[in-house]
Amino acid sequence: MDRKTLIFFSILVLIPIFSLFYKLKIANLSLLPMPIEDTWNLQVFLYPKENIAFTEANFPIPKNFGQVKVHKWETQDQDMNFNFVKTKFGNMGYWEGEDWDVGHPIGYSAKVQVSPYSHNDPDSDTSKKVSEKQIDYISLKFYQPKELAEGKKILASIHPYDKDKLNAAKQIFYFVSEEVLNTSKEMRLVDTLLVRQGNAYSKSLMFSLLCRLREIPVRTVAGFDLQKVSEKSKDNKVRFTFWNEISLNGRWYHVSTSKEIFGNRAENLLPLWKRVEEKRDLGFESSTLRYSAYITQASVNRYNYKEYSEEVRETNSFLKYYSLYTLPLPLQNLFRVVILLPIGAIVLGIARNLIGIPTFGIFTPILLSMFFWETNLWFGILFFLSMILIGFFERYALDKFYLLAVPRLSILLTITVLSLILFSIWNENFSLFNNLTITLFPIVITTIFIERFSIMLIEEGVKNTLITLAGTFFIALVTYTLFLFSSLQVLFFTHPELLLIVIAIQLLLGQYKGYRLTELFRFREIFSKLQ
């Protein structure tokens, strides 16, 4: 690579890098729009159990924890006073007022993004002291004397005095998960300690008590299990569930004694309050109010383009005038398709210049992959092969009339349109292909392709034509596979300056003047003699 090419290549690569740095660090934009598949809509309604002159209610509100990001929330007050208290254990909403109507619930709605617990498979922890930040998680001040007495008896029988806190915690975990029977009844902690039977709430508190007696930092968490919603429950209604988080080597790990999970990867859990030891009423049905919580998963698109557009418009940067997200929606949809073409050009450049795969035309494989992507893969392959057969016989039929090029192509175009009409009608009547969308791509691509196919068949024979056809299909399928990665499309649409890197890669491909892989195979006998 000469100096001029190196300088130009460096400029093409550095410009997108600096642009991304500016967007992420200075303009504070997200790298990509928010993934909707991890985003949930939560609605909580609170009802009084009877009409009363004055009432108050409280309920946890989602907080930005490690695995939870709250994008927005709003309350439903019904003319009641609302107070919002933030703590490191969670956010609590308080409603106060008079004449609370049973038919008009209070509550809130929120949009949250939930990620899996980031830590799993904990390592040994032989530390002797607990950091000041975690003193609260070995505190016993929220436990009653009888609970402490029974807990100490159980701890003495388990004898979890291994120097390694991990082994000691596992001893406690195995005892609670295996020796304490599961039940769906409401259970107090003291009853679970005495009868060795409990639900997720009381077993989690028991695990927390025993670990704290051993001076292992742990907390009991109240929240919602989204897995039930993922399994398509009928009404998307959820109830509180409880689990633990244990700190080992300064990292928090998920523990569920009711599901027998210790330190493994945990998904679809939305924590709302992380100190149930203090707020025991979360584990019992209130005598004055009831709640209904509904969770639905956002499923319109994989990425939330609307919210990212608002994020771009709200920035104080000049980017709000030059982002593709500021364009009208029809133009955005157009560019989401067009912006994939340079990516296909890289695949084509590697296949032709480095590997030596023959194709019909230069950009025919890319257009063919767009045809597959915009319609349906199996429909595209079937329709294309059918049109090749029709074009093969049409070529020989029209040769007898000695037609000029333009009328011949016009007849091909008409046959393509008629075939597309028949395919669409058959698909509508027999439902051969689901979610089929017809565009102008198949008409244009097929007409041009059949003409080239027919000419090559006459000039170079059946064998070379079929090899070229196979190469065209191969590159089209590889490019089509790349187009299926929606994250790649969203990345280039969000940051179109990355296309300069595509130009840089093509610059390198254009500089290559060595042998192609197919040529090394083709001339292997000559190379062996030279050696």
C-alpha positions as CSV (number, residue, x, y, z in Angstrom):
1,M,0.0,0.0,0.0
2,D,1.5,3.3,-1.1
3,R,1.5,6.4,1.2
4,K,-1.3,8.2,-0.6
5,T,-3.6,5.2,-0.2
6,L,-2.6,4.7,3.5
7,I,-3.4,8.4,4.3
8,F,-6.8,8.2,2.5
9,F,-7.6,4.9,4.2
10,S,-6.8,6.4,7.6
11,I,-9.0,9.4,7.0
12,L,-11.9,7.2,6.0
13,V,-11.5,5.1,9.2
14,L,-10.9,8.0,11.6
15,I,-13.8,10.2,10.6
16,P,-16.5,7.6,11.8
17,I,-14.5,6.9,14.9
18,F,-14.4,10.5,15.9
19,S,-18.0,10.9,15.0
20,L,-19.1,8.0,17.2
21,F,-17.0,9.4,20.1
22,Y,-18.8,12.8,19.7
23,K,-22.2,11.2,19.7
24,L,-21.7,8.9,22.7
25,K,-19.5,11.1,25.0
26,I,-20.4,14.7,24.1
27,A,-23.9,14.6,22.6
28,N,-24.8,11.8,25.1
29,L,-26.7,9.8,22.5
30,S,-27.2,6.0,22.8
31,L,-25.2,3.8,20.4
32,L,-28.4,2.2,19.1
33,P,-32.1,2.6,19.7
34,M,-33.5,0.7,22.8
35,P,-34.0,-3.0,22.1
36,I,-37.8,-3.5,22.6
37,E,-37.5,-7.3,23.2
38,D,-36.0,-6.6,26.7
39,T,-38.5,-3.8,27.4
40,W,-41.7,-4.2,29.3
41,N,-44.8,-2.1,30.0
42,L,-45.8,-2.3,33.7
43,Q,-49.2,-1.2,35.0
44,V,-50.1,-1.3,38.7
45,F,-53.6,-0.6,40.0
46,L,-54.4,-0.2,43.7
47,Y,-58.0,-0.6,45.0
48,P,-59.4,-0.1,48.5
49,K,-61.1,-3.1,49.9
50,E,-64.0,-1.0,51.2
51,N,-65.2,2.6,51.0
52,I,-63.5,4.7,53.7
53,A,-63.4,8.4,54.4
54,F,-59.6,8.7,54.5
55,T,-56.9,6.3,53.3
56,E,-53.3,6.0,52.4
57,A,-51.4,3.5,50.3
58,N,-47.9,2.8,49.3
59,F,-46.3,0.6,46.7
60,P,-42.8,0.1,45.2
61,I,-42.0,1.9,42.0
62,P,-39.3,0.7,39.5
63,K,-35.8,2.0,40.2
64,N,-32.7,2.1,38.0
65,F,-30.9,-0.9,39.5
66,G,-28.0,-2.8,37.9
67,Q,-30.2,-4.9,35.7
68,V,-33.1,-2.5,35.4
69,K,-33.4,0.7,33.4
70,V,-36.5,2.8,33.8
71,H,-37.3,4.8,30.7
72,K,-40.4,6.6,31.9
73,W,-43.2,6.3,34.4
74,E,-46.3,8.2,35.4
75,T,-48.8,8.0,38.3
76,Q,-52.5,7.7,38.4
77,D,-53.5,9.8,41.4
78,Q,-57.3,10.3,41.3
79,D,-57.0,13.7,43.2
80,M,-54.9,12.1,45.9
81,N,-51.6,13.5,47.2
82,F,-48.6,11.6,45.8
83,N,-45.2,11.5,47.4
84,F,-42.2,9.8,45.9
85,V,-39.3,8.6,48.2
86,K,-36.0,7.4,46.8
87,T,-33.7,5.0,48.7
88,K,-30.9,2.7,47.7
89,F,-33.2,-0.2,48.3
90,G,-35.8,1.0,45.9
91,N,-38.3,3.8,45.2
92,M,-41.6,3.9,47.2
93,G,-44.7,5.8,46.1
94,Y,-47.1,7.1,48.8
95,W,-50.7,8.1,48.0
96,E,-52.8,10.0,50.6
97,G,-56.3,11.5,50.3
98,E,-60.0,11.3,51.1
99,D,-63.0,9.7,49.6
100,W,-61.1,7.1,47.5
101,D,-63.6,5.7,45.1
102,V,-63.5,1.9,44.7
103,G,-64.3,2.2,41.0
104,H,-61.3,4.5,40.3
105,P,-58.0,2.9,41.2
106,I,-54.8,4.7,41.8
107,G,-51.4,3.4,40.7
108,Y,-48.8,4.0,38.0
109,S,-47.5,2.8,34.6
110,A,-43.9,2.4,33.7
111,K,-41.7,1.3,30.8
112,V,-38.6,-0.6,32.0
113,Q,-35.8,-2.4,30.3
114,V,-34.8,-5.6,32.1
115,S,-31.4,-7.3,31.7
116,P,-30.1,-10.6,33.1
117,Y,-28.0,-10.6,36.3
118,S,-24.6,-9.8,35.1
119,H,-22.7,-12.0,37.5
120,N,-22.8,-15.8,37.8
121,D,-20.7,-18.7,39.1
122,P,-19.2,-16.9,42.1
123,D,-15.6,-17.5,43.2
124,S,-14.4,-18.3,46.7
125,D,-14.6,-15.4,49.2
126,T,-12.4,-15.7,52.3
127,S,-12.6,-12.0,53.3
128,K,-13.0,-11.5,57.1
129,K,-14.4,-8.0,57.2
130,V,-17.5,-6.5,55.6
131,S,-17.2,-3.2,53.8
132,E,-19.0,-0.1,55.2
133,K,-21.3,-0.1,52.1
134,Q,-22.6,-3.5,53.0
135,I,-23.1,-3.2,56.8
136,D,-26.9,-2.8,56.2
137,Y,-26.9,-6.3,54.6
138,I,-25.6,-8.1,57.7
139,S,-27.8,-6.1,60.1
140,L,-30.3,-8.0,62.3
141,K,-32.3,-5.1,63.6
142,F,-35.4,-5.9,61.6
143,Y,-35.6,-9.5,63.0
144,Q,-37.7,-10.3,66.1
145,P,-36.1,-12.0,69.1
146,K,-37.9,-15.3,68.6
147,E,-36.8,-15.3,64.9
148,L,-33.2,-14.7,66.0
149,A,-33.3,-17.4,68.6
150,E,-34.7,-20.0,66.2
151,G,-32.3,-18.9,63.5
152,K,-29.3,-19.4,65.8
153,K,-30.5,-22.9,66.7
154,I,-30.8,-23.9,63.0
155,L,-27.4,-22.3,62.2
156,A,-25.8,-24.3,64.9
157,S,-27.2,-27.5,63.5
158,I,-26.0,-26.6,59.9
159,H,-22.6,-25.5,61.2
160,P,-21.7,-23.4,58.2
161,Y,-18.4,-22.1,59.7
162,D,-16.2,-22.7,56.7
163,K,-13.7,-19.9,56.2
164,D,-14.9,-19.6,52.6
165,K,-18.1,-17.6,52.6
166,L,-19.2,-19.2,49.3
167,N,-19.1,-22.7,50.9
168,A,-20.9,-21.5,54.0
169,A,-23.6,-19.8,52.0
170,K,-24.1,-22.9,49.9
171,Q,-24.5,-25.0,53.1
172,I,-27.3,-22.6,54.2
173,F,-28.8,-22.6,50.7
174,Y,-29.0,-26.4,50.5
175,F,-30.6,-26.6,53.9
176,V,-33.3,-24.0,53.1
177,S,-34.0,-25.2,49.6
178,E,-34.0,-29.0,50.5
179,E,-35.0,-29.3,54.1
180,V,-37.7,-26.6,54.1
181,L,-40.8,-27.7,52.1
182,N,-42.4,-25.4,49.5
183,T,-46.0,-24.3,50.1
184,S,-48.3,-21.8,48.4
185,K,-49.8,-20.7,51.7
186,E,-48.9,-17.3,53.3
187,M,-46.2,-18.0,55.9
188,R,-44.6,-15.9,58.5
189,L,-40.8,-16.2,58.9
190,V,-41.1,-17.5,62.5
191,D,-43.5,-20.2,61.4
192,T,-41.2,-21.3,58.6
193,L,-38.3,-21.5,61.1
194,L,-40.4,-23.7,63.4
195,V,-42.3,-26.0,61.0
196,R,-39.7,-26.1,58.2
197,Q,-42.3,-25.2,55.6
198,G,-42.5,-21.9,53.6
199,N,-43.2,-20.1,50.4
200,A,-40.8,-18.0,48.3
201,Y,-41.3,-15.0,50.7
202,S,-40.6,-16.8,54.0
203,K,-37.8,-19.0,52.6
204,S,-36.0,-16.0,51.2
205,L,-36.2,-14.3,54.6
206,M,-35.0,-17.4,56.3
207,F,-32.0,-17.6,53.9
208,S,-31.3,-13.9,54.6
209,L,-31.4,-14.4,58.4
210,L,-29.1,-17.4,58.4
211,C,-26.6,-15.7,56.1
212,R,-26.6,-12.6,58.2
213,L,-26.0,-14.6,61.4
214,R,-22.9,-15.9,59.6
215,E,-22.1,-12.3,58.6
216,I,-22.5,-12.9,54.9
217,P,-24.0,-9.8,53.2
218,V,-27.4,-10.8,51.7
219,R,-30.7,-9.1,51.0
220,T,-34.3,-10.2,50.2
221,V,-35.8,-8.8,47.0
222,A,-39.4,-8.3,46.1
223,G,-40.3,-8.1,42.4
224,F,-42.0,-9.7,39.5
225,D,-41.1,-12.8,37.6
226,L,-41.5,-11.9,33.9
227,Q,-40.9,-15.5,32.8
228,K,-44.6,-16.2,33.4
229,V,-45.5,-13.4,30.9
230,S,-42.9,-14.8,28.4
231,E,-44.7,-18.1,28.6
232,K,-47.9,-16.3,27.3
233,S,-50.1,-16.3,30.4
234,K,-53.7,-15.5,29.6
235,D,-54.1,-12.1,31.2
236,N,-50.4,-11.0,31.8
237,K,-51.3,-10.5,35.4
238,V,-48.4,-11.0,37.9
239,R,-48.0,-11.2,41.7
240,F,-45.0,-10.5,43.9
241,T,-42.3,-13.1,44.0
242,F,-39.3,-13.1,46.3
243,W,-35.6,-14.1,45.9
244,N,-32.3,-13.2,47.4
245,E,-29.1,-11.4,46.3
246,I,-25.9,-12.4,48.0
247,S,-22.6,-10.5,48.0
248,L,-19.4,-12.4,47.4
249,N,-16.2,-10.6,46.6
250,G,-18.1,-7.4,46.2
251,R,-20.5,-8.7,43.5
252,W,-24.2,-9.5,43.9
253,Y,-25.4,-12.9,42.8
254,H,-29.0,-14.2,42.4
255,V,-30.2,-16.9,44.8
256,S,-33.7,-18.5,44.8
257,T,-34.3,-21.1,47.5
258,S,-37.8,-21.9,46.1
259,K,-36.4,-22.6,42.6
260,E,-33.1,-24.0,43.9
261,I,-30.9,-21.5,42.0
262,F,-27.6,-20.3,43.5
263,G,-25.4,-17.9,41.6
264,N,-26.5,-19.0,38.2
265,R,-27.6,-16.7,35.3
266,A,-31.1,-15.3,36.0
267,E,-33.3,-13.6,33.4
268,N,-36.7,-11.9,33.3
269,L,-36.7,-10.7,36.9
270,L,-37.9,-7.2,37.7
271,P,-36.8,-6.2,41.2
272,L,-38.8,-3.4,42.9
273,W,-37.7,-3.5,46.5
274,K,-34.3,-4.8,47.8
275,R,-34.9,-4.8,51.6
276,V,-37.9,-6.9,52.4
277,E,-36.5,-7.6,55.8
278,E,-37.7,-4.1,56.7
279,K,-40.9,-4.0,54.7
280,R,-42.5,-7.4,55.6
281,D,-46.0,-6.4,54.5
282,L,-45.0,-7.0,50.9
283,G,-45.3,-10.7,51.6
284,F,-48.9,-10.6,52.8
285,E,-52.2,-9.4,51.5
286,S,-53.2,-6.0,52.9
287,S,-56.3,-5.7,55.0
288,T,-57.2,-2.4,53.5
289,L,-56.2,-2.5,49.8
290,R,-55.5,-4.9,47.0
291,Y,-53.3,-4.5,43.9
292,S,-53.3,-5.8,40.4
293,A,-50.2,-5.7,38.3
294,Y,-50.0,-6.3,34.6
295,I,-46.9,-6.7,32.4
296,T,-46.7,-6.8,28.7
297,Q,-43.7,-7.1,26.5
298,A,-43.2,-4.5,23.8
299,S,-43.3,-6.4,20.5
300,V,-44.0,-4.0,17.7
301,N,-40.4,-3.7,16.4
302,R,-37.1,-5.1,17.6
303,Y,-35.9,-1.5,18.2
304,N,-37.7,1.5,19.4
305,Y,-37.1,4.0,16.6
306,K,-39.6,6.5,18.0
307,E,-37.9,7.0,21.3
308,Y,-34.5,7.3,19.7
309,S,-35.9,10.0,17.3
310,E,-37.1,11.9,20.4
311,E,-33.6,11.5,21.9
312,V,-32.0,12.9,18.8
313,R,-34.4,15.9,18.7
314,E,-33.9,16.7,22.4
315,T,-30.1,16.9,22.1
316,N,-28.5,20.3,21.9
317,S,-26.1,19.2,19.3
318,F,-26.1,20.0,15.6
319,L,-26.8,16.3,15.0
320,K,-30.5,16.8,15.4
321,Y,-30.5,18.5,12.0
322,Y,-28.4,15.8,10.2
323,S,-29.7,12.5,11.6
324,L,-31.7,10.1,9.4
325,Y,-34.2,9.9,12.3
326,T,-35.4,13.4,11.5
327,L,-36.6,12.4,8.0
328,P,-40.2,11.6,7.3
329,L,-41.1,8.0,8.0
330,P,-41.4,6.9,4.4
331,L,-37.9,8.2,3.6
332,Q,-36.6,6.5,6.8
333,N,-38.0,3.1,5.6
334,L,-36.4,3.7,2.1
335,F,-32.9,4.4,3.6
336,R,-33.2,1.4,5.9
337,V,-33.2,-0.7,2.7
338,V,-30.8,1.3,0.6
339,I,-28.2,1.5,3.4
340,L,-27.7,-2.3,3.2
341,L,-26.5,-2.2,-0.4
342,P,-22.9,-1.1,0.4
343,I,-22.7,-4.0,2.9
344,G,-23.6,-6.4,0.1
345,A,-21.0,-4.7,-2.1
346,I,-18.3,-5.8,0.4
347,V,-19.4,-9.4,0.2
348,L,-19.4,-9.1,-3.6
349,G,-15.9,-7.5,-3.7
350,I,-14.4,-10.3,-1.5
351,A,-16.2,-13.0,-3.5
352,R,-15.1,-11.8,-6.9
353,N,-11.6,-10.2,-6.2
354,L,-10.2,-12.5,-3.6
355,I,-12.1,-15.8,-4.1
356,G,-12.9,-15.5,-7.8
357,I,-16.6,-16.6,-7.8
358,P,-18.2,-15.7,-11.2
359,T,-21.5,-13.9,-11.2
360,F,-24.0,-12.5,-13.7
361,G,-23.2,-8.8,-13.8
362,I,-21.5,-6.9,-11.0
363,F,-24.4,-6.0,-8.8
364,T,-27.0,-8.7,-9.8
365,P,-26.2,-10.8,-6.6
366,I,-26.8,-7.8,-4.3
367,L,-30.1,-7.0,-6.0
368,L,-31.1,-10.6,-5.9
369,S,-30.4,-10.7,-2.1
370,M,-32.6,-7.6,-1.8
371,F,-35.3,-9.4,-3.7
372,F,-35.1,-12.4,-1.2
373,W,-35.1,-10.0,1.8
374,E,-38.0,-7.9,0.7
375,T,-40.3,-10.8,-0.3
376,N,-39.6,-14.2,1.1
377,L,-36.5,-16.4,0.7
378,W,-38.3,-19.6,-0.5
379,F,-40.7,-17.6,-2.7
380,G,-37.7,-15.7,-4.2
381,I,-35.8,-18.9,-5.0
382,L,-38.8,-20.7,-6.4
383,F,-40.0,-17.7,-8.5
384,F,-36.5,-17.0,-9.8
385,L,-35.8,-20.6,-10.8
386,S,-39.2,-20.7,-12.5
387,M,-38.5,-17.6,-14.4
388,I,-35.1,-18.9,-15.5
389,L,-36.8,-22.0,-17.0
390,I,-39.4,-19.8,-18.7
391,G,-36.8,-17.5,-20.0
392,F,-34.8,-20.5,-21.3
393,F,-37.7,-21.7,-23.4
394,E,-38.8,-18.2,-24.3
395,R,-35.3,-17.4,-25.8
396,Y,-35.5,-20.3,-28.2
397,A,-39.1,-19.5,-29.1
398,L,-38.5,-15.8,-29.9
399,D,-35.3,-16.6,-31.9
400,K,-37.6,-17.8,-34.7
401,F,-39.1,-14.3,-35.1
402,Y,-35.7,-12.5,-35.3
403,L,-36.8,-9.7,-33.0
404,L,-34.8,-6.6,-32.1
405,A,-33.5,-6.1,-28.5
406,V,-36.1,-3.7,-27.2
407,P,-39.2,-5.7,-28.2
408,R,-37.6,-8.9,-26.9
409,L,-37.0,-7.3,-23.5
410,S,-40.5,-5.9,-23.5
411,I,-41.9,-9.4,-24.0
412,L,-39.7,-10.7,-21.2
413,L,-41.0,-7.9,-18.9
414,T,-44.6,-8.8,-19.7
415,I,-44.0,-12.5,-19.0
416,T,-42.4,-11.6,-15.7
417,V,-45.3,-9.4,-14.7
418,L,-47.8,-12.1,-15.7
419,S,-45.9,-14.8,-13.7
420,L,-45.7,-12.5,-10.7
421,I,-49.5,-12.1,-10.9
422,L,-50.1,-15.8,-11.1
423,F,-47.7,-16.5,-8.2
424,S,-49.5,-13.9,-6.0
425,I,-52.9,-15.3,-6.8
426,W,-51.8,-18.9,-6.0
427,N,-50.2,-17.8,-2.8
428,E,-53.4,-15.9,-1.7
429,N,-55.6,-18.9,-2.4
430,F,-53.3,-21.7,-1.1
431,S,-51.2,-19.8,1.5
432,L,-47.9,-21.1,0.2
433,F,-45.8,-18.4,1.7
434,N,-46.5,-16.4,4.9
435,N,-46.0,-12.6,5.1
436,L,-45.3,-12.2,1.4
437,T,-44.7,-8.7,0.2
438,I,-44.4,-8.0,-3.5
439,T,-42.2,-5.1,-4.7
440,L,-40.8,-3.8,-8.0
441,F,-37.5,-5.6,-7.4
442,P,-38.5,-9.0,-8.8
443,I,-39.8,-7.4,-12.0
444,V,-36.7,-5.4,-12.8
445,I,-34.1,-7.9,-11.6
446,T,-35.7,-11.0,-13.3
447,T,-36.2,-9.3,-16.7
448,I,-32.5,-8.2,-16.9
449,F,-31.2,-11.5,-15.4
450,I,-33.1,-13.7,-17.9
451,E,-31.7,-11.8,-20.9
452,R,-28.1,-12.1,-19.6
453,F,-28.7,-15.8,-18.7
454,S,-30.0,-16.5,-22.2
455,I,-27.1,-14.7,-24.0
456,M,-24.5,-16.5,-21.8
457,L,-26.1,-19.9,-22.4
458,I,-25.6,-19.4,-26.2
459,E,-22.2,-17.9,-26.0
460,E,-20.4,-19.9,-23.3
461,G,-22.5,-23.1,-23.0
462,V,-24.5,-24.8,-20.3
463,K,-21.6,-25.7,-17.9
464,N,-20.2,-22.2,-17.6
465,T,-23.6,-20.7,-17.3
466,L,-24.7,-23.0,-14.5
467,I,-21.4,-22.4,-12.6
468,T,-22.0,-18.6,-12.9
469,L,-25.6,-19.1,-11.8
470,A,-24.5,-21.1,-8.8
471,G,-21.9,-18.3,-7.9
472,T,-24.6,-15.7,-8.2
473,F,-27.0,-17.6,-5.9
474,F,-24.2,-18.3,-3.4
475,I,-23.2,-14.6,-3.0
476,A,-26.9,-13.6,-2.9
477,L,-27.6,-16.1,-0.1
478,V,-24.5,-14.9,1.9
479,T,-25.6,-11.3,1.5
480,Y,-29.2,-12.2,2.4
481,T,-27.9,-13.8,5.6
482,L,-26.1,-10.6,6.5
483,F,-29.2,-8.6,5.9
484,L,-31.1,-10.7,8.5
485,F,-28.9,-9.2,11.2
486,S,-31.2,-6.3,12.1
487,S,-28.6,-4.9,14.5
488,L,-26.3,-4.3,11.5
489,Q,-28.9,-2.5,9.6
490,V,-29.8,-0.3,12.6
491,L,-26.1,0.4,13.3
492,F,-25.5,1.8,9.8
493,F,-28.9,3.6,9.8
494,T,-28.1,5.3,13.1
495,H,-24.5,6.1,12.2
496,P,-24.4,6.4,8.3
497,E,-20.8,7.8,8.6
498,L,-19.8,4.1,9.0
499,L,-20.2,3.8,5.3
500,L,-16.9,5.6,5.0
501,I,-15.3,2.5,6.5
502,V,-17.0,0.4,3.8
503,I,-15.3,2.7,1.2
504,A,-12.0,2.1,3.1
505,I,-12.4,-1.7,2.9
506,Q,-13.3,-1.4,-0.8
507,L,-10.1,0.7,-1.3
508,L,-8.1,-2.2,0.2
509,L,-9.9,-4.7,-2.0
510,G,-9.2,-2.6,-5.1
511,Q,-5.5,-2.5,-4.3
512,Y,-5.2,-6.3,-4.3
513,K,-3.7,-7.6,-7.6
514,G,-2.6,-11.1,-6.6
515,Y,-4.0,-14.5,-7.5
516,R,-7.6,-15.4,-6.6
517,L,-8.3,-18.6,-4.6
518,T,-10.0,-20.2,-7.6
519,E,-6.9,-19.4,-9.8
520,L,-4.6,-21.0,-7.3
521,F,-6.7,-24.2,-7.5
522,R,-7.0,-23.9,-11.3
523,F,-3.3,-23.5,-12.0
524,R,-2.1,-25.8,-9.2
525,E,-0.3,-28.1,-11.7
526,I,1.7,-25.2,-13.1
527,F,2.7,-24.0,-9.6
528,S,3.8,-27.4,-8.6
529,K,6.0,-27.7,-11.6
530,L,7.5,-24.2,-11.0
531,Q,8.3,-25.3,-7.4
